[in-house]
Amino acid sequence: MLPRLFPEWHPQDAIQLTWPTTESDWEPLLERIEATMEAIVVAITRFQPVLIVVADAPTRQRLDTRFMQLGIHPKQWRLIVAPADDTWTRDHGPIAVERQSEVVLLDYRFTGWGGKFPAQRDDALTAALADIGIYAAPCEQRDLVLEGGAIDSDGEGTLLVTEACLLNPNRNPDLTREDIEARLRDDLGVERFLWLTQGHLEGDDTDSHIDTLARFCDAHTIAYVRCEDPDDPHYPALAQMESELKAMRRADGSAYRLIPLPLPQPCHDPDDGHRLPATYANFLIINGAVLVPTYADAADGVALTALASAFPGRSIIPIDCRTVIRQHGSLHCLTMQLPRGALFTPSNGDVTSEA
């Protein structure tokens, strides 16, 4: 029997995060990004716990105090001291599958999006957490380079991906499309691949991660980024991506329900003026809610309404991500869900990894 890659809406034990430090590119923005991270923690812990990797014991002590001040119940967070390079847990965190009715965590290689940035400590982080007993599920290492933001699952054997990322020679240069499909079929139980050939956001370092462009909301619904301004440089590729999505079919031959998300007005870095990868597709699904990145843009409300229609019965919670995109990611990129059965019951504890 093939394993099953959990969809993001599967019941979760916790959301895993990695806290920013002064020893990273966040240093000049640390106060702002910490405020954003606090807002994310407050929102998530209304519904479920968080597991947060921090750089050192003083940070752990400071955040313990701060979360208490914010009124978060102590059982809703756990802080683990372990070394990391950056905050992008989506890409260095574990990928969870169901195998023979049990949760298994897969630890793929992370190379800083094809060697663009230092990633040695990030790459070692999942194994370090497994070694000190943080996870309840077994953790298996893989030699394939794969980031969580590069794949999106419907939970029924279909995977939505982009050619620009998974077939990029900076990841697995010795593997063909057929090789990668075979590996992901064995590891994740993927029986159908929906390959997008178009779609890219300026300022994106990930080579077109799918979670910046198009996402499953349920097994028959895909939310995607649409550009309506013909003068925007994104327009041609995103229009072609929309056509590709319209042509895609479910396993039973039916079309997907497609929910367009607006493209915010261009956001630019205040230092050098380059465009930043603002996208509403980088939302996070948790137990009972969906957290949605916002950018103080008129399109924020349109995106929130669209996603509310895609997730009836879930709270839709906006998170201001203007600071997050300064480092070329957004909300979903900061997080990794741990499905039910992946994590021991979170609680405060003095746990440290020396890895």
QUIUR-V219523 format. One record per pair of residues at least 6 apart in sequence whose C-alpha atoms are under 8 Angstrom apart, sorted by the first residue. I is the first residue (numbers start at 1). J is the second residue. If there is no record, write none. Layout:
i=I j=J
i=I j=J
//
This chain:
i=1 j=100
i=2 j=99
i=2 j=185
i=2 j=186
i=2 j=188
i=2 j=189
i=3 j=97
i=3 j=98
i=3 j=99
i=3 j=100
i=3 j=186
i=3 j=187
i=3 j=188
i=3 j=189
i=4 j=97
i=4 j=98
i=4 j=99
i=4 j=155
i=4 j=156
i=4 j=157
i=4 j=188
i=4 j=189
i=4 j=190
i=5 j=96
i=5 j=97
i=5 j=98
i=5 j=153
i=5 j=155
i=5 j=157
i=5 j=188
i=5 j=189
i=5 j=190
i=6 j=96
i=6 j=97
i=6 j=98
i=6 j=153
i=6 j=154
i=6 j=155
i=6 j=339
i=7 j=152
i=7 j=153
i=7 j=154
i=7 j=155
i=8 j=153
i=8 j=285
i=8 j=286
i=8 j=337
i=9 j=217
i=9 j=218
i=9 j=285
i=9 j=286
i=9 j=287
i=10 j=339
i=10 j=340
i=11 j=286
i=11 j=287
i=11 j=339
i=11 j=340
i=12 j=48
i=12 j=286
i=12 j=287
i=12 j=337
i=12 j=338
i=12 j=339
i=12 j=340
i=13 j=48
i=13 j=49
i=13 j=337
i=13 j=338
i=13 j=339
i=13 j=340
i=13 j=341
i=13 j=342
i=13 j=343
i=13 j=345
i=14 j=48
i=14 j=49
i=14 j=50
i=14 j=51
i=14 j=337
i=14 j=338
i=14 j=339
i=14 j=343
i=15 j=44
i=15 j=48
i=15 j=49
i=15 j=50
i=15 j=51
i=15 j=286
i=15 j=335
i=15 j=336
i=15 j=337
i=15 j=338
i=16 j=50
i=16 j=51
i=16 j=52
i=16 j=53
i=16 j=89
i=16 j=93
i=16 j=335
i=16 j=336
i=16 j=337
i=16 j=338
i=17 j=50
i=17 j=51
i=17 j=52
i=17 j=53
i=17 j=87
i=17 j=88
i=17 j=89
i=17 j=334
i=17 j=335
i=17 j=336
i=18 j=52
i=18 j=53
i=18 j=54
i=18 j=84
i=18 j=86
i=18 j=87
i=18 j=88
i=18 j=89
i=18 j=334
i=19 j=34
i=19 j=37
i=19 j=52
i=19 j=53
i=19 j=54
i=19 j=55
i=19 j=86
i=19 j=87
i=20 j=26
i=20 j=30
i=20 j=33
i=20 j=34
i=20 j=54
i=20 j=86
i=20 j=87
i=21 j=27
i=21 j=30
i=21 j=55
i=21 j=86
i=22 j=28
i=22 j=30
i=23 j=85
i=24 j=85
i=24 j=86
i=25 j=327
i=26 j=33
i=26 j=327
i=29 j=323
i=32 j=323
i=33 j=323
i=33 j=324
i=36 j=319
i=36 j=320
i=36 j=321
i=36 j=323
i=36 j=324
i=39 j=319
i=40 j=319
i=41 j=50
i=42 j=70
i=42 j=72
i=43 j=291
i=43 j=317
i=44 j=50
i=44 j=286
i=45 j=72
i=45 j=76
i=45 j=77
i=47 j=286
i=47 j=287
i=47 j=288
i=47 j=289
i=48 j=76
i=48 j=286
i=48 j=287
i=49 j=75
i=49 j=76
i=49 j=77
i=49 j=78
i=49 j=346
i=50 j=76
i=50 j=77
i=50 j=78
i=50 j=346
i=51 j=77
i=51 j=78
i=51 j=79
i=51 j=80
i=51 j=346
i=52 j=77
i=52 j=78
i=52 j=79
i=52 j=80
i=53 j=79
i=53 j=80
i=53 j=81
i=53 j=82
i=54 j=60
i=54 j=79
i=54 j=80
i=54 j=81
i=54 j=82
i=54 j=83
i=55 j=81
i=55 j=82
i=55 j=83
i=55 j=84
i=56 j=81
i=56 j=82
i=57 j=81
i=60 j=79
i=60 j=80
i=60 j=81
i=68 j=74
i=74 j=347
i=74 j=348
i=75 j=346
i=75 j=347
i=75 j=348
i=76 j=346
i=76 j=347
i=77 j=346
i=77 j=347
i=77 j=348
i=78 j=346
i=78 j=347
i=78 j=348
i=78 j=349
i=79 j=348
i=79 j=349
i=79 j=350
i=79 j=351
i=80 j=349
i=80 j=350
i=80 j=351
i=80 j=352
i=80 j=353
i=81 j=351
i=81 j=352
i=81 j=353
i=82 j=125
i=82 j=128
i=82 j=129
i=82 j=352
i=82 j=353
i=82 j=354
i=82 j=355
i=83 j=121
i=83 j=122
i=83 j=125
i=83 j=353
i=83 j=354
i=83 j=355
i=84 j=121
i=84 j=122
i=84 j=125
i=85 j=118
i=85 j=119
i=85 j=120
i=85 j=121
i=85 j=122
i=86 j=119
i=86 j=122
i=87 j=334
i=88 j=329
i=88 j=333
i=88 j=334
i=88 j=335
i=89 j=333
i=89 j=334
i=89 j=335
i=89 j=336
i=90 j=147
i=90 j=148
i=90 j=149
i=90 j=332
i=90 j=333
i=90 j=334
i=90 j=335
i=90 j=336
i=91 j=110
i=91 j=146
i=91 j=147
i=91 j=148
i=91 j=149
i=91 j=333
i=92 j=108
i=92 j=109
i=92 j=110
i=92 j=122
i=92 j=123
i=92 j=125
i=92 j=126
i=92 j=147
i=92 j=148
i=93 j=107
i=93 j=125
i=93 j=126
i=93 j=148
i=93 j=336
i=94 j=105
i=94 j=106
i=94 j=107
i=94 j=108
i=94 j=126
i=94 j=148
i=94 j=336
i=95 j=105
i=95 j=106
i=95 j=107
i=95 j=108
i=95 j=148
i=96 j=103
i=96 j=104
i=96 j=105
i=96 j=106
i=96 j=338
i=96 j=339
i=96 j=342
i=97 j=103
i=97 j=104
i=97 j=105
i=97 j=106
i=97 j=188
i=98 j=104
i=102 j=137
i=102 j=341
i=103 j=137
i=103 j=138
i=103 j=339
i=103 j=341
i=103 j=342
i=104 j=137
i=104 j=138
i=104 j=139
i=104 j=140
i=104 j=342
i=105 j=137
i=105 j=138
i=105 j=139
i=105 j=140
i=105 j=342
i=106 j=139
i=106 j=140
i=106 j=141
i=106 j=142
i=107 j=126
i=107 j=127
i=107 j=139
i=107 j=140
i=107 j=141
i=107 j=142
i=108 j=141
i=108 j=142
i=108 j=143
i=108 j=144
i=108 j=145
i=108 j=146
i=108 j=147
i=109 j=123
i=109 j=142
i=109 j=143
i=109 j=144
i=109 j=145
i=109 j=146
i=109 j=147
i=110 j=119
i=110 j=122
i=110 j=123
i=110 j=145
i=110 j=146
i=110 j=147
i=111 j=117
i=111 j=118
i=111 j=119
i=111 j=120
i=111 j=123
i=111 j=145
i=111 j=171
i=112 j=118
i=112 j=119
i=113 j=170
i=113 j=171
i=113 j=205
i=113 j=206
i=113 j=207
i=114 j=170
i=114 j=171
i=115 j=170
i=116 j=205
i=124 j=355
i=125 j=355
i=127 j=139
i=127 j=141
i=128 j=353
i=128 j=355
i=129 j=135
i=129 j=353
i=130 j=138
i=130 j=139
i=132 j=353
i=134 j=343
i=134 j=344
i=135 j=342
i=135 j=343
i=135 j=344
i=136 j=341
i=136 j=342
i=136 j=343
i=136 j=344
i=137 j=341
i=137 j=342
i=137 j=343
i=144 j=172
i=145 j=171
i=145 j=172
i=146 j=166
i=146 j=171
i=148 j=336
i=149 j=209
i=149 j=210
i=149 j=211
i=149 j=332
i=149 j=333
i=150 j=161
i=150 j=162
i=150 j=165
i=150 j=166
i=150 j=208
i=150 j=209
i=150 j=210
i=150 j=211
i=151 j=159
i=151 j=160
i=151 j=161
i=151 j=209
i=151 j=210
i=151 j=211
i=152 j=159
i=152 j=160
i=152 j=161
i=152 j=210
i=152 j=211
i=152 j=215
i=152 j=216
i=153 j=159
i=153 j=160
i=153 j=216
i=154 j=216
i=154 j=218
i=154 j=219
i=154 j=220
i=155 j=219
i=156 j=219
i=157 j=189
i=157 j=190
i=157 j=191
i=157 j=192
i=158 j=190
i=158 j=191
i=158 j=192
i=158 j=193
i=158 j=194
i=159 j=190
i=159 j=192
i=159 j=193
i=159 j=194
i=160 j=193
i=160 j=194
i=160 j=195
i=160 j=196
i=160 j=210
i=160 j=215
i=161 j=193
i=161 j=194
i=161 j=195
i=161 j=196
i=161 j=209
i=161 j=210
i=162 j=195
i=162 j=196
i=162 j=197
i=162 j=198
i=162 j=208
i=162 j=209
i=162 j=210
i=163 j=195
i=163 j=196
i=163 j=197
i=164 j=197
i=164 j=207
i=164 j=208
i=165 j=206
i=165 j=207
i=165 j=208
i=165 j=209
i=166 j=180
i=167 j=176
i=167 j=177
i=168 j=207
i=181 j=190
i=181 j=193
i=184 j=190
i=185 j=191
i=194 j=248
i=196 j=241
i=196 j=244
i=196 j=245
i=197 j=241
i=198 j=237
i=198 j=238
i=198 j=240
i=198 j=241
i=199 j=208
i=199 j=213
i=199 j=234
i=199 j=237
i=199 j=238
i=199 j=240
i=199 j=241
i=200 j=207
i=200 j=208
i=200 j=213
i=200 j=234
i=200 j=237
i=200 j=238
i=201 j=208
i=201 j=212
i=201 j=234
i=201 j=277
i=202 j=234
i=202 j=275
i=202 j=276
i=202 j=277
i=203 j=274
i=203 j=275
i=203 j=276
i=203 j=277
i=203 j=328
i=204 j=276
i=204 j=277
i=204 j=328
i=204 j=329
i=205 j=328
i=211 j=281
i=211 j=282
i=211 j=332
i=212 j=279
i=212 j=280
i=212 j=281
i=212 j=282
i=213 j=224
i=213 j=225
i=213 j=279
i=213 j=281
i=213 j=282
i=214 j=222
i=214 j=223
i=214 j=224
i=214 j=225
i=214 j=281
i=215 j=222
i=215 j=223
i=215 j=224
i=215 j=281
i=216 j=222
i=216 j=223
i=217 j=223
i=217 j=310
i=217 j=311
i=220 j=250
i=220 j=256
i=220 j=257
i=221 j=256
i=221 j=257
i=221 j=258
i=221 j=259
i=221 j=310
i=222 j=256
i=222 j=257
i=222 j=258
i=222 j=259
i=223 j=258
i=223 j=259
i=223 j=260
i=223 j=261
i=223 j=281
i=223 j=307
i=223 j=310
i=224 j=242
i=224 j=258
i=224 j=259
i=224 j=260
i=224 j=261
i=224 j=281
i=225 j=238
i=225 j=260
i=225 j=261
i=225 j=262
i=225 j=263
i=225 j=279
i=225 j=280
i=225 j=281
i=226 j=238
i=226 j=239
i=226 j=242
i=226 j=260
i=226 j=261
i=226 j=262
i=226 j=263
i=227 j=234
i=227 j=235
i=227 j=238
i=227 j=239
i=227 j=262
i=227 j=263
i=228 j=235
i=228 j=262
i=228 j=263
i=229 j=235
i=230 j=236
i=245 j=256
i=245 j=258
i=246 j=255
i=246 j=256
i=246 j=258
i=247 j=255
i=248 j=255
i=248 j=256
i=249 j=255
i=249 j=256
i=250 j=256
i=259 j=306
i=259 j=307
i=259 j=310
i=260 j=306
i=261 j=280
i=261 j=281
i=261 j=302
i=261 j=303
i=261 j=306
i=262 j=280
i=262 j=299
i=262 j=302
i=262 j=303
i=263 j=278
i=263 j=279
i=263 j=280
i=263 j=299
i=264 j=278
i=264 j=279
i=264 j=295
i=264 j=297
i=264 j=298
i=264 j=299
i=264 j=300
i=265 j=297
i=265 j=299
i=266 j=275
i=266 j=276
i=266 j=278
i=267 j=275
i=267 j=276
i=267 j=277
i=267 j=278
i=268 j=274
i=268 j=275
i=268 j=276
i=269 j=275
i=269 j=276
i=269 j=326
i=276 j=325
i=276 j=326
i=276 j=328
i=277 j=325
i=277 j=328
i=277 j=329
i=278 j=295
i=278 j=325
i=278 j=330
i=279 j=293
i=279 j=330
i=280 j=292
i=280 j=293
i=280 j=294
i=280 j=303
i=282 j=292
i=282 j=293
i=282 j=330
i=282 j=331
i=282 j=332
i=282 j=333
i=283 j=290
i=283 j=291
i=283 j=292
i=283 j=293
i=283 j=331
i=283 j=332
i=284 j=290
i=284 j=291
i=284 j=292
i=284 j=331
i=284 j=332
i=284 j=335
i=285 j=291
i=286 j=337
i=288 j=313
i=288 j=314
i=288 j=315
i=289 j=314
i=289 j=315
i=289 j=316
i=289 j=317
i=290 j=311
i=290 j=314
i=290 j=315
i=290 j=316
i=290 j=317
i=291 j=316
i=291 j=317
i=291 j=318
i=291 j=319
i=291 j=331
i=292 j=304
i=292 j=316
i=292 j=317
i=292 j=318
i=292 j=319
i=292 j=331
i=293 j=318
i=293 j=319
i=293 j=320
i=293 j=321
i=293 j=330
i=293 j=331
i=294 j=300
i=294 j=318
i=294 j=319
i=294 j=320
i=294 j=321
i=294 j=322
i=295 j=320
i=295 j=321
i=295 j=322
i=296 j=320
i=296 j=322
i=304 j=316
i=304 j=318
i=307 j=316
i=308 j=314
i=308 j=315
i=308 j=316
i=319 j=331
i=321 j=330
i=321 j=331
i=324 j=330
i=324 j=331
//
